[in-house]
Amino acid sequence: MVNRWEAALRFTGVGFYIGVCIVGGVYLGVWLDEKVDISPLFTLLGLGLGLFLAFYGTYRMLLPALGKGKDKRD
């Protein structure tokens, strides 16, 4: 029963992480666009950076759940 809760909380955390990365990247891009007055450039770069960080972080977080992230030195 504990394993189900652990998995549910892990996936909830992953979803929250994805949302924060994407929204944070877009927010940072919009803020930089307003400061520099270049319309969609930094917004798109922020979106791209947020998507990259979201996918990479999700991959790193889910490796242990898939059983492939175990230490190979043992």
N, C-alpha and C positions, 0 to 999 in steps of 0.2 A: 504493500500500500504506500509506503514511503517513496518507493521508486517512481510511482505515478505522479506524486506531488512534486518530486524533484524534477522530473521531466517537464511537467506542466509549468513550473516556475522558470525553468531554463528557457523554454520556448517563449514564455511571456517576456522574459528579459531580452531575448533576441529580437522580438518584435519591437520592443521599446527602443532598443539600440538602433535598429534600422530607421525608425521614425526620427529619432534625435539626430542621427547623421545627415539624413536627407533634408530635414527642415533646417538644421543648423547651417548646412552648406548653402542652401538657398537664401537664408536670412543674411548670412555673411556676404554673399554675392550681391544681394539687393542693397545692403548697406554700403558696400564698396562702389557700386554703380552710382549711388546718390552722391558720394563723396567726390568721385572722379568725373561724374557726368558722362559716362559711357553706358548707353542704355542697356543692352542685354548681355554684354560680354561677361562681366563678372558673375552675373546671375547664372549663366550657363556653365561657367567654370566652377562655380560653387556647387551647382547641381551635380556636375560630373565628379567633383571631388567627394561630395557626400555619398553618391552612389558607389564609388570605388571603395571608400572606407566602410560603407555598410556591407557590401558583399565580402570584402576581405575580413572584416571583423566577424561577420556571421560564419564564414568558413572556419576561422580560428576557434570560435566558440563552440561550434558543433563537432569539431574533430574528436574530442573526448566522448561525445555521445555516440558517435559512429564507431568508436573503438579503434580508430586509426591514429590517435594522438598520444598513444602510450610511449613512454620512454623506452628507447631501444637499447639503452646501456645495461638494462637488467639481465 
